[in-house]
């Protein structure tokens, strides 16, 4: 991922350029009751996605925006490269004919899914979508899915800064304004608590593995080892250490201009745990605690988040 990912940087650049020509109220559209950014998604693409045919050996990373999907993408692409006996960090052999697509499943033009038929296996895909909005073939073919979740207070904090850094999303004059939209389900990809509640229905499936942002921060080596085992990728100790080193926040931030173009610093801001304490008021803490209790308390994903550890002042 150290070489400039052309499909990634090109799409981001085009989306930002298109967004700069729009008014704030034109930046989002609603599809099946959920808001999405018009510069990245379209109703036509969502319709085309429904008939997308997943392969049983596809590799899918599912995570709500700002839960750490760029971080896990680094880990998974490195693991896939190892499984294919490629040297990590090496630029591709320069085959200009090699097809390349923006890795986020729901982002791009409606013809994208036809082009993806030509991609070699294993295809790596990322999605911010809820399970009920994914193609049914993903579940029918029992594609392995790595589900990444993050404590909601840090996620909201990161999303706030991200929204103010990327023109493709509505910006906010104050944190209070953003928080109101966050709890009112008005931000891109919809309500995070509903997202978790929907995915909670799938956590017991054998083709789904759940990891938390926080556990990976605590012990990245163990996390990488478990993820590799889930996808059936054998690792030597040397390979494990290399993946761990390359996926440190410092390493990824340093290489962010190469991997994410001019917006690298926006995608990799802090990578911290408990940054929410710099923004949340007492009232906002209480509101989010109440939402967690109503939507997730007692569920498997709710327990996995360790809310009392990471979200209590």
Beta strands, then each sheet from edge to edge (+ up, - down):
strand 1: 28-31
strand 2: 34-37
strand 3: 59-63
strand 4: 124-127
strand 5: 144-149
strand 6: 208-212
sheet 1: 1+ 2-
sheet 2: 4+ 3+ 5+ 6+
end
